[in-house]
Structures are given as structure tokens and as C-alpha cells.
Amino acid sequence: MAPPLMAAVIALSPICNPPVSLGQTMDAQPHRGATLFRRACIGCHDLGGNIIQPGATLFLKDLQRNGVDTEEEIYQVTYYGKGRMPGFGVNCTPRGQCTFGPRLQEDEIKSLAEFVKSQADQGWPKIETEGD
């Protein structure tokens, strides 16, 4: 690498300029929620729908009708599960309500809840992720 280019890479590196808070980390990764959604949720909730339970989509009208229309409520359902939806949280209990697949960390579920709420508020536009 050429010296000026190397200097620019180092100066802009997160190692040299670490975020002050988790909020800054999230701002630096605007597509993190979308990436997590594609990895963990899209199998049942493609385009905000619900292939298992059609009345429990991620569209705002269904979220409101089901009492899950805030980021905190979306976080709780994603972490612990509800009805036929399994929980994805690391400490999800009871075991029968939780996914048998990989669990998500609290900050990942927070990113997902923010993403789902934002998408619902916008009527589920195209999902863009890193690399799109």
C-alpha cells in the first residue's frame, strides 16, 4: 500500500477512532439490522409477512393489533418468543419457546427491533444490507 493511502486507512480505522457509545456503533452500521433480519428472520417474515401465521405479520397494522408496535415490545417478542414465534435471546426461557438454532446477543436483538419498527413504519420497502 502506498504511504498516503496507508495513512488514510489507519486514520479512518475504528481502531484509531473507536465509537464513544453503542449508539455510535449502530450509526456506523446502518444496515446491521437488515443483515441480521436476512440471517435470522427472513425465512418466515420475508417482505414483512408471516408464512406461519398470516395474522401476525410485521406490518404496522398487525403489530398494533397484536400489541407489539414499539421497539421494546418487538425486542421482547424477538428475545423470548410469543405464540408460534420462537425466542432468539441467549437467555430465552422456557426452552420449548426458544429457537433450536443459533441465539442472538442483546445488541443484535436491539438492532433487529429497531430495523423491524423502522420497516413497519415505512410499509416494508426494499431491504438493503451491506454489499447491496
C-alpha positions in Angstrom: 0.0 0.0 0.0 1.2 3.5 -0.8 2.2 5.5 2.3 -0.5 8.2 1.9 -3.2 5.6 1.3 -2.0 3.6 4.3 -2.1 6.8 6.5 -5.7 7.4 5.4 -6.7 3.8 6.1 -5.1 4.0 9.6 -6.6 7.4 10.4 -10.1 6.3 9.4 -9.8 2.9 11.1 -12.2 2.2 14.0 -9.2 1.1 16.0 -7.9 4.7 15.9 -11.3 6.3 16.3 -13.4 4.0 18.5 -17.0 4.8 18.9 -17.9 6.6 22.2 -21.2 4.6 22.7 -23.2 1.7 21.3 -25.4 4.3 19.6 -22.4 5.5 17.6 -21.6 1.9 16.7 -25.1 1.4 15.4 -24.9 4.6 13.4 -21.7 3.3 11.8 -23.5 0.1 10.8 -26.9 1.3 9.4 -27.5 -2.0 7.7 -26.8 -4.2 10.6 -30.5 -4.8 11.5 -31.2 -5.7 7.8 -28.3 -8.1 7.7 -29.5 -9.8 10.9 -33.0 -9.9 9.6 -31.9 -11.7 6.4 -29.9 -14.1 8.5 -32.4 -14.9 11.2 -35.9 -13.8 10.3 -36.5 -13.7 6.5 -37.4 -17.5 6.4 -40.7 -16.7 8.0 -41.0 -12.9 7.6 -40.0 -12.2 4.0 -41.1 -8.7 2.9 -42.6 -8.2 6.4 -45.1 -11.0 6.0 -45.5 -14.2 8.1 -45.7 -17.6 6.3 -46.6 -19.5 9.5 -49.3 -17.2 10.9 -50.7 -14.7 8.4 -52.4 -12.5 11.0 -49.0 -11.9 12.7 -47.1 -10.0 10.0 -44.6 -7.3 10.7 -46.8 -4.7 9.0 -47.7 -1.8 11.3 -51.5 -2.6 11.4 -50.8 -6.2 12.5 -48.2 -5.2 15.0 -50.6 -2.7 16.5 -53.5 -5.2 16.6 -51.2 -7.7 18.3 -49.9 -5.2 20.8 -46.3 -5.4 19.5 -45.8 -2.0 17.9 -42.9 -0.4 19.9 -39.2 -1.3 19.7 -39.3 -2.6 23.2 -42.3 -4.9 22.5 -40.7 -6.1 19.3 -37.4 -6.7 21.3 -39.3 -8.8 24.0 -41.1 -11.0 21.4 -37.8 -11.5 19.5 -35.9 -12.3 22.7 -38.5 -14.6 24.4 -40.8 -15.6 21.6 -44.6 -15.4 21.6 -47.2 -17.9 20.3 -45.7 -19.8 17.4 -42.7 -17.5 17.1 -39.6 -18.8 18.9 -37.4 -16.6 21.1 -33.9 -15.9 19.9 -32.3 -14.5 23.0 -29.3 -16.0 24.6 -31.2 -16.5 27.9 -34.6 -17.3 26.4 -36.8 -19.5 28.6 -38.7 -21.8 28.7 -36.7 -23.9 26.4 -39.7 -25.1 24.4 -40.5 -21.5 23.4 -36.9 -20.8 22.1 -35.2 -21.4 18.8 -33.2 -24.6 18.4 -30.9 -22.6 16.1 -28.2 -20.0 16.9 -29.1 -17.5 19.6 -28.7 -13.7 19.2 -27.0 -11.3 21.6 -29.0 -8.5 23.2 -27.4 -5.8 21.0 -28.3 -7.9 17.9 -31.9 -8.2 19.0 -32.0 -4.4 19.7 -30.7 -3.8 16.1 -33.4 -6.2 14.8 -36.2 -4.4 16.8 -35.0 -1.0 15.5 -35.0 -2.4 12.0 -38.4 -4.0 12.2 -40.0 -0.9 13.7 -38.4 1.3 11.0 -39.5 -1.0 8.2 -43.0 -1.3 9.6 -43.3 2.5 9.8 -42.3 2.7 6.2 -44.5 -0.1 4.9 -41.7 -2.6 4.3 -39.7 -1.0 1.5 -36.8 -2.9 -0.1 -34.3 -4.3 2.4 -30.8 -3.1 1.8 -27.8 -4.7 3.5 -24.1 -4.4 3.4 -22.9 -5.3 -0.1 -26.2 -4.4 -1.8 
